[in-house]
Amino acid sequence: MLVFAFILLLVYTMSPKAQESYKPMMQEKFFLTSDGTKIHYLIGGTGPRTLVFVPGWLMPAEIFQMQLNHFVKTYRVISFSPRSQGKSDIYLGKNLAQKRAQDIHELLQETQAKNITLIGWSLGVLETLDYVSRYGTHGLQSLVLIDNSIGEGTPPVAQKKSAAIQTTEQFNQYTKDFIAAIFHQPISTELLQMIEHSTLRLAHKPAQAFAILKKPYPREYYRETIYALQIPVWYAVTPRYTEQATLFHRKYSHGQMKIYEKNAGHALFIDQAEDFNRDLENFLKALN
């Protein structure tokens, strides 16, 4: 009893920030895809609705830890590491776009997910929309798309050519700069280490890492996929996507959007976690 009382006292006398890190339990699991690739995912919580998080390029499932810790209290939550990311198997085959959409499909089957809100960030936006285009909206209640193009408005300016990055050293520097650029606020050492480990798994195969980004579709593919839907979609972005968000909100009757303008980088759900979680909660409650 004395030990139990001491633990309770410790928890209740923590600072608010320390209490926030007192995390609900998440299970770490793996499953084998139909082509034998081992996929890592985190799962926890209960409830009639399932939130499924799809991370961006080279990122691990844990990138959404602030959302998992928050929403596991009231929803069933799942986040996974796509092939070659996080703790999932490295995959060096072809047809990445098709296979990565298929991995989402097989994850939902493996976890028997129902009443799903599919939440994609960055490259995960494109892969979420590719999944919907290929497999439809059966079992989906809504989509959340975070900070990537959806094929609307003015085409973006071409970025740095990845072909120039050919060595492990060049790739290491590229990913270091990439990680630094996506955050506007400090992150924990633990999360930074997990992200760095995940992004460097293909450092010895830079061309294979960049191949993940190559999708065999015109940008209109994603726009047309969205406007063919009949489910609620929330588009959460930073100011560089203002034009696309405005057009989306005007054209799509089931759409909502939010522009995070202050102290939010590409990983806005981490930089502005409290605001993002509140806004997502409000979006989810409106679905009832």
Order of alpha helices (4+ residues) and beta strands (2+ residues): alpha-alpha-beta-beta-beta-alpha-beta-alpha-beta-alpha-beta-alpha-alpha-alpha-alpha-beta-alpha-beta-alpha-alpha
